[in-house]
């Protein structure tokens, strides 16, 4: 019995990557370094690469009507994401900032209202844990410690995400980089992509002895698409019924009603908060 929740836009009301970067910029400024332009360049380069990938990819979105077509498009984004991580390391923005500082930043930004959690999140997790569900946060965010701080260190909740190394590089989680006891060199794998998320989720479920048992996934963006389609029941977090992910899912033939209108056998539904989710959808027999 496993529940996986994306972080940015799913647990939180909005994406937090900008706030994570702003925290690091303040740290650098306190040390006498102004890295705002360097960071702006990283963002601009990513946006440019993303637009170029979308423009050059065939078939275009209007002609991608099957899940397999959309998944292939998303997986081809890996090169764009990896290039962005290389630029992040080169910017030196996160260099020397340790897990404790990221954890404290996440906690403080929620406490002062800069980052808002979606209504009902903490109570939802407590109730599911009491029912016997195992809960993980699975995110492409750059800092697992930042996520842990923002979530408030809920008991029993494990975070699977990247982590920032002391040199400022972003390293993938251990579940994507297992040691097999050999000396064979492997290219380290970061968690940036819908395929990475799916592989991480399946590896965690297998290690926990939960493969083949009831599974639920919550997400808000296309990096969540593969996981949403792979579990027994998926919930899209959205503030409106025409969010980008909802439009994509419907384009590839998936029915995604609001949770209030979901049938007993429906696999996918959407909601804007955790308070609208009835307990009976998570009852374990």
Long-range contacts (C-beta under 8 A, 24 or more apart in sequence): 1-132, 1-133, 1-134, 1-210, 1-213, 1-214, 1-215, 1-284, 2-133, 2-134, 2-135, 2-136, 2-204, 2-205, 2-208, 2-210, 2-213, 2-214, 2-215, 2-216, 3-128, 3-133, 3-134, 3-135, 3-136, 3-215, 3-216, 3-217, 3-218, 4-135, 4-136, 4-137, 4-138, 4-201, 4-204, 4-215, 4-216, 4-217, 4-218, 4-227, 4-231, 5-135, 5-136, 5-137, 5-138, 5-217, 5-218, 5-219, 6-137, 6-138, 6-139, 6-218, 6-219, 6-220, 6-221, 6-223, 6-224, 6-237, 7-137, 7-138, 7-139, 7-141, 7-147, 7-150, 7-151, 7-161, 8-139, 8-140, 8-141, 8-220, 8-221, 9-220, 9-221, 9-237, 10-118, 10-218, 10-219, 10-220, 10-224, 10-237, 11-117, 11-118, 11-121, 11-137, 11-150, 11-151, 12-115, 12-116, 12-117, 12-118, 12-150, 13-116, 13-117, 13-118, 14-115, 14-116, 16-109, 16-115, 16-141, 16-146, 16-150, 17-141, 17-142, 19-109, 19-114, 19-115, 20-102, 20-105, 20-141, 20-142, 20-143, 20-146, 21-93, 23-102, 23-105, 23-109, 24-93, 24-94, 24-97, 25-93, 27-97, 27-101, 28-92, 28-93, 33-92, 35-91, 35-92, 35-93, 38-91, 38-92, 38-93, 39-91, 39-93, 41-87, 41-91, 42-84, 42-87, 42-88, 42-91, 42-93, 45-83, 45-84, 45-87, 46-80, 46-83, 46-84, 46-87, 49-80, 49-83, 49-84, 50-77, 50-80, 53-77, 53-79, 53-80, 61-248, 61-251, 64-251, 64-252, 65-251, 65-252, 65-253, 66-252, 66-253, 67-229, 67-252, 67-253, 67-254, 69-252, 70-222, 70-225, 70-248, 70-251, 70-252, 71-194, 71-195, 71-225, 71-226, 74-193, 74-194, 74-195, 74-222, 74-223, 74-225, 74-226, 75-193, 75-194, 75-195, 77-193, 78-192, 78-193, 78-195, 81-190, 81-192, 81-193, 82-190, 82-192, 85-169, 85-170, 85-190, 85-192, 88-142, 88-168, 88-169, 88-170, 89-167, 89-168, 89-169, 89-170, 91-168, 92-168, 93-168, 94-142, 94-164, 94-168, 94-170, 95-166, 95-167, 95-168, 96-166, 96-168, 97-164, 97-168, 98-166, 99-143, 99-144, 99-145, 99-163, 99-164, 100-145, 102-143, 102-145, 102-146, 102-149, 102-164, 103-145, 103-146, 103-148, 103-149, 104-149, 105-146, 105-149, 106-143, 106-145, 106-146, 106-147, 106-148, 106-149, 106-150, 106-151, 107-149, 107-150, 107-152, 108-149, 109-150, 110-149, 110-150, 110-152, 115-150, 117-150, 117-151, 118-237, 118-272, 118-273, 118-274, 119-273, 119-274, 119-275, 120-273, 120-274, 120-275, 120-277, 121-274, 122-152, 122-154, 123-274, 124-274, 124-275, 124-277, 125-154, 125-157, 126-154, 127-279, 127-282, 128-282, 129-155, 129-156, 129-157, 131-282, 131-283, 131-284, 132-284, 133-216, 133-282, 133-284, 134-208, 134-210, 136-160, 136-201, 136-204, 137-161, 138-197, 138-200, 138-201, 138-204, 138-227, 139-191, 140-191, 140-192, 140-193, 140-196, 140-197, 140-223, 142-170, 144-173, 160-191, 160-200, 160-204, 161-191, 162-190, 162-191, 162-192, 172-196, 173-200, 175-200, 175-203, 175-204, 175-207, 176-200, 176-203, 178-203, 192-223, 193-223, 194-222, 194-223, 194-224, 194-225, 194-226, 194-227, 195-226, 197-223, 197-224, 197-226, 197-227, 198-226, 198-227, 198-230, 201-227, 201-230, 202-230, 214-284, 216-282, 219-245, 220-245, 221-245, 222-248, 225-249, 228-268, 229-254, 232-267, 233-267, 233-268, 233-281, 234-267, 234-268, 234-269, 235-259, 235-268, 235-269, 235-270, 235-271, 235-277, 236-268, 236-269, 236-270, 236-271, 237-270, 237-271, 237-272, 238-270, 238-271, 238-272, 239-272, 241-270, 243-270, 246-270
